[in-house]
Amino acid sequence: MSEQPLYRLTPAARRQRLAQTANLNQEQLDFLKRQASPMNNELVENYISDYRLPMGVVTDLLVNGRTYLVPMVTEEPSVIAAANNGAKRVRLSGGFTAPKQTHQVIGQVVLVDQPDHHERTKQWLLDHADQLLQVANAARPSMKARGGGARQVKVRELPGYLSVDVYVDVQEAMGANSVNTMAEAVGHFLSDQGFHVLTAILSNLFVGSLQTVTCHVTNEQLATKTMAGSQVAQRIAQLSELAQVDEFRAATHNKGIMNGIDAAVIASGNDWRSVEAGAHAYAADGHPYRGLATWQTDKQGLRGQLTIPLSLGIVGGSIKLSQQSKINYQLSQIHSSAELAAVVASIGLAQNLAALRALATTGIQAGHMQLQYRSLALSVGAKDDEVDAVVAALQKLDHVDRQTAKQALEKIRRE
């Protein structure tokens, strides 16, 4: 008799089978059991345990005149430190400004259509736009009852295809499931009308939910012990300009922004992969890939701006499903999707400021390695009361790796 598929087993039975397959010892098996939770068994297939990541907070993030404490989830040591650094400098300069965005997600229904038929098909679609909106809203009447729903239909021409884009106001939800349902309803309707429908699904390029955030940072808050603030501002502006003309620099520029945004989105219970995909697609929308945030100097310091597609919700899906997510919203005191988008975008710009200031002054490794040394100390077995001593020893060395960290720990224990 063949073994049952893994998905039919209980989490305990799955762990036991995998332990036998991979030769896990009892200590490892017990660890997986301690990390497991009954609720998460309902969320993913073949569940065996939780993979936990560190969570910290950014304090005193000033956005639209209100101060926030923002939970962030990340395994990278320097991310939360950098976000706090950037947030502090902006707060002392007046804070972030992030106007309320529209919150619309696009349901994309793609038709296979010959280019010489495009104009005729496009005209039919536009003539029946109101009917398409009615079909979409009938598929999710509760959304319209809450004040949202399908608002607009646009048609885009592609080689061999037409994309029928249905813009849906998703209110306080991220809206993926609802928009997919509405897009499929429109797709079925168009199929019934004789059109060749290739696919019907939401788009993760959230151009209907663009969030802009701006800030000003004074020269005083940019200065270091060895560099004037105006000089730092000039260098940051040049790095920003470089990210607009060089995709190699732009990729790293944007990765730094997403360090902060992803960490805040994960802590909020939203889909960080969706946000990441949309951000990079937007960075290349209609032109070569470029940096999402820009900085320009003025007489008083530096002005920054970030525009990014963000469809975030505070209800629905797995948001607030776990106790941890509920606690995070209590910590942040964020009560609307618009508020969440403003805060998350501000975190991204704060992260970018800190990274560019470090790059323009001491170099990115100086502060980064301080935190990496702590991780290295832990990885070679340092206990909590030994970590600081190991880090202090490593800071005196010209070359640091796992072997030198191990030697430093052994020396401390001998002494």
N, C-alpha and C positions, 0 to 999 in steps of 0.2 A: 504493500500500500504506500503510495507516494505521500510525502510530507505535505501538510497543509501550507498554503501560501502564507507568507509572513503577516500580511494584513489581516488575516483571520484570527491571529493569535492575540492574546492579551499582551500588554507591554512587558510584564514579567516573563512570559514565555518567549517573547521576541528576544529580550536581553539574554535569556538562558541559551537560546539557540545560537545567537551571535557570539556569545562567550565561548561556546564550544568550537565554533567555526574559526574564530580569531585567537583562540587560546588565551582569553582574558582570565586573569586570576580573580580570586574571591574579593580582594580589596578593590580591584577595578570594577567588578560587578556591583559591589555595594555602593561605590561612588555613583554609578549611573542610577541606581535605585534612589539614592538620597536626592539626586537632582531632579527626579521625575515628578510630574504633577498630573493628577487625573484630568484636569480641564484641558491641558495641552494635548492629551491623547485624542481629543475630539477635533483638534485643529489640523493635524497633518497625518498623512498616511504612514504606516509602519513606524509609528512613534516609539522611541525607546527611552528618551531622557531629554532634559533641557540643556542647552549650551548657553551658559550665562556670560554676559559681558558687563564690564564695569559701568556704573552710572555715577555721574557727578552733576554739579549744577554750575551755571553761570549766574552770578549775582549782580544786582544793580544794573541790569540792561534797561536803558531808558529809551522807550519807544513812544512817540506821539504824546509825550508828557507824562507817561506812566512808567513806573519802575517794575520790572519783572524779575523773578527768579525762574530760570529755565533749566529743566532737567535735560541732560545729554547722555547718550549711550554710545560708547566707543571703546575700542581696545588700544587705540593709539595714544601714547602717554602725553603728547604735547597739545592735543586738540583743545581740551577744556581750558588748559592754562592759557593758550593763545586767545581763545574766545573771551575769557575774562580780561585779558590784557587789552584787547581791542575795544571791548565794551566800556572799560574804565576810561580810556582816553577819549572816547566819543562822549560818554556821559559828562565828563568834566569840560567838554567843549560845547555842550548843549543838547546832546542826544540825537537819536535817529528820527527821521520823519518818513512814515510809510502810509500814504493815502489808501483808503479802502478800495480794494479791487473788485471788479466783477468776478463772479465765480461761476463760470460756464465750462462744461466739459463737452467735447465734440464726439458725437456718435457718427462713425464713418460707414456709409453704405456704398460699396464700390460696384459699379456696373461695367461689364465688358461691352465696349461700344466702338465701332469703327470710327476713325477720325472724321470721315466725310459725313457721318451721321450726328456728330457732336452737337452742332447748332440746333438741329431739330429736336434731339433728345433733351438737350439742356433747356430749351424753351418749354417743352412739355413739363419738365420737372418744376421749373419756376412758376408756370401757370397753375400747378397743383400743389404749390408749397403749403398753402393753408391746410389742405387735406392731409399732407404728410405730417404736419405738426399735430393734427387731430389724432392720427393713427399712433404717433409716438406717445402722446399724452394719455391716450386710452390704455396703453400698455402699463402705465404707472400713474393711475389717477391720484394716488395719495400724495405724490410729489406736487402735482398741480394744486391740490387742496391746501398744501402748506405754503403756497405762494410761489412755487418754483415751476419747473416743467420746461418742455421744448419751446424755445423762443424764436428761432430763426433757422432758415434753410439756405445754405450756400452750395453752389455747384462749381467744382474745380475740374478743369480739363487736364487729363494726363494722356500720354501716348497709348492709345488703345483702350483707355478707360475713362470713366467719369466718376468722380467722387462726390457723393451727395453728403454734405456735412450738416448734421443736425446739432445746433447749439442748444445745450440743456442747462438751465439754471438748477444746480443741484442743492441749493440752500446750504445747510450746515454739514452735509455729508461729502465725502470724497466722490461718491456717486458712481463708481465703476460698475457695480452690478445693475443699478437702475438704468444707466446709459446703455449698457450692453443689451438689456431687455428691450429698451425702446428702439435701438438700432435694428435689432432682429425683427421687431414688429414692422418697421418701415421696409426692411428687406423682403419680408414675406409679402407685403402689400405690392411692392414693385414687381416681384416675381409673378404675382397673380395678374399684373397688367401686361405681362409678356416680356419684361426686361430680363436680361441675363445678369443675375446678381452673383458676384464672385464672393463677397464676404460682407459681414455686417458686425462691427465691433467698435468700441471706443478707441480714440487716439490718445496716447500719452503725451503728445505735444500739446500742452494746455495753453494755447494762444488766447483762449477765452478767459484765462485766469492769470493774467500777467500781473505780478506784484513788483512795484518799484519802491526802493528805499534809498534815501539820501542822507548824508551827514556832512558836517564840517568838523575838521580837527584842527585845533590851533597849533601854531608853531611851538608853543610852550609844551604841549603834550606830545610833540613829535621828537623833541630834542633829546640827545643823549649826553653823557658826560664829556664826550669828545667831538660831537657834531651839533651844529646849530640846527634848530628846527626847520628853518628855511631850506637848508641843504638837504636834510632828510626828506622834506616835502618834494623837492626837485627830483631826487632820486626815485621816490615812489612814483611820481608822475611819469618818469621815463620808463620804469618797469611796466607801468600800466599801458603806456603807448606801445611798448614792445609786444605785449600780449594781444594787441590789436592787429599786428602785422606779421607775427610769427606763430604758426600753429604749435610748434614745439614748446614755446614758452606758454602759449595760451592753455595747453592741456594741463600744465603744472599749476598755472594760475587758477584755473577752474577747479582742479582737484582740491586745492586749499580751501576754496569757497565751500565745496561740497563736503569737506571734512566736518565743518560746523553744521551745515544744513542737514546732512544725513543723520548726524548724531541727535539733533533735536527732533527730526521727523520720527526716528525709531522710538525715541522716548515718548512721543505723542501717540504711538499706536498706528500711525499711518504707513503707507506703502512707500518706503524710501527708494526702492528700485524704480518705481514709476517716476518719482521726482527726479532721480538721477538721469534716467533716459530722456525725459523732457528737457532738462537743463542743457544737456549736451547737444540734443537736436536743435534747440533754439540757438545755441552758440554758433551753429553752422547754417542757420536758416537764411537762405537767399544770398549767401556770401561765404567766403572762406571762414573756417572755424576761427573764432576769436574769443578773447577774454570777456567774461560776463560782467565783471565789475570794472569801472573806470575811475581814475583819480586825476584831478587837475589842480594846479596851484593857484592861489590868489595871494593878496598881500598879507592876509592874516594866517594862512596855513594851507590847508588841503581840503578840497571838496570831493566826496566820493558818491558814486551812484551804482546801484545794482538793479537790473531788471531781470526777473526770472519767472518762468511759468510755474505756478504752484497751485495745485488743486488739493487742498487739505480739508479734512473733516474733523468734527468733534463728536460725531455720532455715526453709527452704522458699522458694518463689518466687524473687525476685531478691536476697534477703538473702544476703550474703556471696558473691554471684556474681562481683562485681568485686574486683580487687585492693585498690581504695580501701576498699571496705566491710570486707574482711578486716583491713586495717590499722586501721580505726576501732575494731573490736572488740578488737584487741590493745591499742590505746591506752586504751580505757575499762575493759578487764578485766571486762566484763559477760558472765556465763555462763548466764543464764536469762532467760526472758521476764518472770518476776515481778520480777527485779532491774532489767531494762530499764524496765518500767512505773513502778517506784518512782523511778528516776532521772529519767525524762522528766517525770513529774508534779512532781517537786521543781524541775526547771528552770523549769517554768511558774509555780510559786509564787514563785521567786526573781525571775523576770522581772516579775511583777506587783508585787512589793515595790519593786523599783527604780523602776518607772514611777510608782507612787503616791507614793513618797517625793519624786521629782523634781517631780511635779505639785503636791504639798503644800508645797513649799519654793521652789526657784528657778524653777519652771515647767519644762515639758517641753522647751522649745526650747534652754535654756542648754547642756546637755550634748549634746543631739541635734545642734545646729548645729556644734559643734566638729568632729564627725565628718563632717557634711555638707559643711563647707568643704573638707575633704580631697578628697572626691569631686568637688566643683566645680572645685578646682584641677586635678585630673587631666583633667577633661572639657574644659578650655580649653587643654590641651597641656602643663601643667607636668611637668617631668621629676622623677625621684625626689629629686634634690638641690635642687629648687626648691619642692617642696610645702610644707615647713614655713614658708618665707619668705612664700609666698602666703597661707597660713592666718593667719599673724601679722598680715599687712597687712589681711586681711578682718576680723579681730576688732576692729580699730580703727574700722571703718566703721559708720554707723547703718543704711545700706541696702546689702544685698548681693544681687547677681544675677550672671548669667553675664557681662554686660558689665563690671561692676566687677571681677570676677575676672580677666577678660582684660586689663583696664587695669593691674591690680596686677601681673600676670605681665610685661607689657611694660615696666613701670617697673623691676622687679627686674632684667630683662635689660639694660636701658639702664645701670643703675648698676653 
